[in-house]
Amino acid sequence: MAQVRDDVQVREVTPTRPAEAPVVTPEREKTGIEREAERLTPAPYEPGEALYRQILPGIIQVPADTVLAVSRKSSLWPMTFGLACCAIEMIATYMSHHDLDRFGIVPWPSPRQSDVMIVSGTVTKKMAPAVKLLYEQMPNPKWVISMGACATNGGPYTRYDRVLQGVDKIIPVDVYVPGCPPRPEALMDGFIALQHKIMEERGK
């Protein structure tokens, strides 16, 4: 016969309810009038400091001619045409070993969008009108690089009457690159000199 124990304590267990999730009410989307009112709220002005520095902090103030000069010197588009053996060195400068693209210099086949003319080679009196016509078809501002001895003063053909004694007799020249023919590094140095000249002549 089973015995009943009197020392057993009986506790009443109340069932636990899960925590109620907080009620989230979606934010009301602002109307167009309210957004426009916030945008048109006047900014506080403190005398003694430029207004644009208060409205747009971190803005650098530079002259417009400096911005234009930096843009021009960093995006030179030389026209792709060659006259003699210097053109081979000019083509080598565009290749991957020297890579003029890293200076922002991109060759362009049309004078309508080019801003740099590289006269690379001997300029004969028969070719001079064509070179001058190409220069006149280029938009302003435009610059000219005389590459090599032949384009600068006739080079080894200076005693011949049919050779022009320097391309600066028909068009203005900005940078002279010496050599016969000059190395690609010399042409790159000429481009860097042209970039410095563009920055020095800004605003003129």
C-alpha positions in Angstrom: 0.0 0.0 0.0 1.5 3.4 -1.1 2.2 6.0 1.5 1.3 9.6 0.9 4.0 12.1 1.9 2.8 15.2 3.8 6.1 17.2 3.4 5.7 17.8 -0.3 5.2 21.5 -0.9 3.0 22.4 -3.8 3.6 25.7 -5.6 1.3 27.4 -8.0 3.0 28.1 -11.3 1.6 31.1 -13.2 2.1 30.9 -16.9 4.5 33.6 -18.3 3.3 35.8 -21.1 5.7 36.7 -24.0 6.9 40.3 -23.9 4.7 42.5 -26.0 6.5 44.2 -28.9 6.6 48.0 -28.8 4.2 49.6 -31.1 6.0 51.5 -33.8 4.1 54.2 -35.6 5.4 55.1 -39.1 6.7 58.6 -39.4 4.6 60.8 -41.6 6.3 61.7 -44.8 6.9 65.4 -45.2 5.0 67.1 -47.9 6.7 69.0 -50.7 5.8 72.3 -49.1 7.4 71.3 -45.8 10.6 70.2 -47.5 10.7 73.4 -49.5 10.2 75.4 -46.4 13.2 73.7 -44.7 15.3 74.3 -47.8 14.5 78.0 -47.9 15.2 78.5 -44.2 17.8 81.3 -44.1 21.2 80.3 -42.7 22.5 82.1 -39.7 25.0 84.8 -40.6 27.9 85.8 -38.4 29.6 89.0 -39.3 33.3 88.9 -39.9 33.3 85.6 -41.8 32.6 85.1 -45.5 29.0 84.0 -46.1 30.0 81.2 -48.5 32.3 79.7 -45.8 29.4 79.6 -43.3 26.9 78.0 -45.8 29.4 75.6 -47.4 32.3 74.9 -45.0 35.4 73.4 -46.5 35.1 75.2 -49.9 38.4 76.5 -51.4 38.3 79.9 -53.0 40.4 80.1 -56.1 40.3 82.5 -59.1 38.4 81.3 -62.1 41.4 81.8 -64.4 43.4 79.4 -62.2 40.7 76.7 -62.6 40.7 77.2 -66.3 44.5 77.1 -66.6 44.6 73.9 -64.5 42.0 72.3 -66.7 43.8 73.3 -69.9 47.2 72.1 -68.8 45.8 68.8 -67.6 43.9 68.0 -70.9 46.2 68.9 -73.8 45.1 67.4 -77.1 48.0 67.5 -79.6 47.2 67.1 -83.3 48.5 63.8 -84.8 50.6 64.6 -87.8 54.3 64.3 -88.6 56.6 65.7 -91.2 59.8 63.7 -91.0 61.9 61.4 -88.8 61.0 63.3 -85.6 57.5 62.0 -86.0 58.8 58.5 -85.2 60.0 59.8 -81.8 56.7 61.6 -81.3 54.8 58.3 -82.0 57.1 56.5 -79.5 56.2 59.0 -76.9 52.6 58.1 -77.2 53.3 54.4 -76.7 53.0 52.5 -73.4 56.6 52.8 -72.4 56.3 56.5 -71.9 52.5 56.9 -71.7 51.6 60.5 -72.2 48.0 59.7 -71.1 49.1 59.9 -67.5 49.7 63.7 -68.1 46.2 64.0 -69.6 47.7 64.4 -73.1 45.5 62.6 -75.7 46.4 62.7 -79.4 43.6 63.9 -81.6 43.3 63.5 -85.4 41.4 66.6 -86.1 42.5 70.3 -85.8 38.9 71.3 -84.9 39.3 70.0 -81.3 43.1 70.0 -80.9 44.9 72.7 -78.9 48.5 71.7 -79.4 50.5 71.4 -82.6 53.7 69.4 -82.6 55.8 70.4 -85.6 57.9 67.2 -85.8 60.2 67.4 -88.8 61.5 69.4 -91.7 59.1 72.1 -92.9 59.6 72.7 -96.6 58.2 75.8 -98.4 55.8 73.5 -100.2 54.5 72.1 -96.9 54.4 75.5 -95.1 51.0 76.6 -96.4 49.4 73.4 -95.2 51.0 73.7 -91.7 49.7 77.3 -91.4 46.3 76.2 -92.6 46.1 73.5 -89.9 47.2 76.0 -87.3 44.5 78.5 -88.3 41.8 75.7 -88.1 42.7 75.0 -84.4 40.5 76.8 -81.9 41.8 79.2 -79.3 43.7 78.9 -77.0 46.3 76.9 -78.9 50.0 76.3 -78.5 52.8 75.1 -80.8 55.8 72.8 -79.9 58.7 72.9 -82.4 60.2 69.4 -82.1 63.7 68.9 -83.4 66.4 70.9 -85.1 64.7 70.9 -88.5 61.5 72.5 -87.3 63.5 75.0 -85.2 66.0 76.3 -87.7 66.2 74.0 -90.7 68.6 71.5 -89.0 71.1 69.9 -91.4 69.1 71.2 -94.4 69.4 74.8 -93.4 71.5 75.7 -96.4 68.8 74.5 -98.9 66.5 77.2 -100.2 63.5 74.9 -100.4 63.6 74.3 -96.6 62.0 76.8 -94.2 64.5 78.3 -91.7 62.3 77.5 -88.7 58.6 77.0 -88.4 58.4 80.2 -86.3 58.6 82.1 -89.6 54.9 81.2 -90.3 53.3 80.4 -86.9 54.1 81.4 -83.3 56.1 78.8 -81.3 55.7 78.4 -77.6 58.2 75.6 -76.7 61.3 74.5 -78.6 62.5 70.9 -78.2 66.2 70.5 -79.3 67.7 67.4 -80.8 68.1 65.6 -84.1 65.9 63.7 -83.5 65.0 64.5 -79.8 64.3 61.5 -77.5 60.8 60.9 -76.2 61.9 62.1 -72.8 62.8 65.4 -74.4 59.3 65.8 -75.9 57.8 64.9 -72.5 60.0 67.7 -70.9 58.7 70.0 -73.6 55.1 69.2 -72.6 55.9 69.8 -69.0 57.4 73.2 -69.9 54.3 74.0 -71.9 52.1 73.2 -68.8 54.2 75.6 -66.7 53.8 78.3 -69.3 50.0 77.8 -69.4 49.9 78.3 -65.6 52.2 81.4 -65.8 50.1 83.0 -68.5 46.7 82.5 -66.9 44.4 85.4 -66.9 46.2 87.2 -69.7 
